[in-house]
Amino acid sequence: MTRDQMFACALEQPGAEDSTLHGGRCVRVRGHWIVNESREQDALVLALDLESLAFLMETEPGTYFQTPHYQGWPAVLVRYEAADDDRLREQIEKAWARRATKAQRKARGLA
């Protein structure tokens, strides 16, 4: 998946909006970012719960990682070109679900 494809996937989620954060591009749902630019040239930041990001970093450390800036925060860096496209789409949907309304999650069968 390319950088643009990752943003496009995030923008396909219900209620997602193209936005900015600290001068970089991000995608927001209900005012909260779910995908964000990174200072790492080949990575974007994905907002996930701490349990999910710990699992991803353990199982795919070449794809999902954190820099000291993000340690302790519910955000993981993703080397999008190294990521399995289907798994990355699932993670983007998880990031969306964390910020979606109960009705939006229910409409997708994620109650």
ZIUR-V665232 format. One record per residue. N is the residue number from 0. OMEGA is omega in radians with two decimals (none if undefined). Layout:
# ZIUR-V665232
n: {N | N}
omega: {OMEGA | OMEGA}
This chain:
# ZIUR-V665232
n: {0 | 1 | 2 | 3 | 4 | 5 | 6 | 7 | 8 | 9 | 10 | 11 | 12 | 13 | 14 | 15 | 16 | 17 | 18 | 19 | 20 | 21 | 22 | 23 | 24 | 25 | 26 | 27 | 28 | 29 | 30 | 31 | 32 | 33 | 34 | 35 | 36 | 37 | 38 | 39 | 40 | 41 | 42 | 43 | 44 | 45 | 46 | 47 | 48 | 49 | 50 | 51 | 52 | 53 | 54 | 55 | 56 | 57 | 58 | 59 | 60 | 61 | 62 | 63 | 64 | 65 | 66 | 67 | 68 | 69 | 70 | 71 | 72 | 73 | 74 | 75 | 76 | 77 | 78 | 79 | 80 | 81 | 82 | 83 | 84 | 85 | 86 | 87 | 88 | 89 | 90 | 91 | 92 | 93 | 94 | 95 | 96 | 97 | 98 | 99 | 100 | 101 | 102 | 103 | 104 | 105 | 106 | 107 | 108 | 109 | 110}
omega: {3.09 | 3.07 | -3.12 | 3.11 | 3.11 | 3.07 | 3.14 | 3.11 | 3.11 | -3.12 | 3.07 | -3.10 | -3.14 | 3.09 | -3.12 | -3.12 | 3.03 | -3.08 | 3.06 | 3.07 | -3.12 | 3.09 | 3.12 | -3.14 | 3.02 | 3.02 | -3.11 | 2.99 | -3.12 | 3.08 | -3.13 | -3.14 | 3.05 | 3.03 | -3.01 | 3.02 | 3.10 | 3.02 | 3.07 | -2.99 | -3.06 | -3.06 | 2.97 | -3.14 | -3.14 | -3.12 | 3.12 | 3.07 | -3.05 | -3.14 | 3.14 | -3.10 | 3.09 | 3.11 | -3.13 | -3.14 | 3.13 | -3.05 | -3.13 | -3.07 | 3.09 | -3.11 | -3.07 | -3.07 | 3.04 | 2.95 | 3.13 | -3.14 | -3.06 | -3.10 | -3.12 | 3.14 | 3.14 | -3.13 | 3.14 | 3.06 | -3.10 | 2.97 | -2.95 | -3.14 | 3.11 | -3.04 | 2.95 | -3.03 | -3.12 | 3.13 | 3.12 | 3.07 | 3.09 | -3.13 | 3.08 | 3.10 | 3.06 | 3.11 | 3.09 | -3.08 | 3.10 | -3.05 | -3.11 | 3.07 | 3.09 | 3.13 | 3.12 | 3.12 | 3.13 | 3.13 | 3.11 | -3.14 | -3.10 | -3.06 | none}
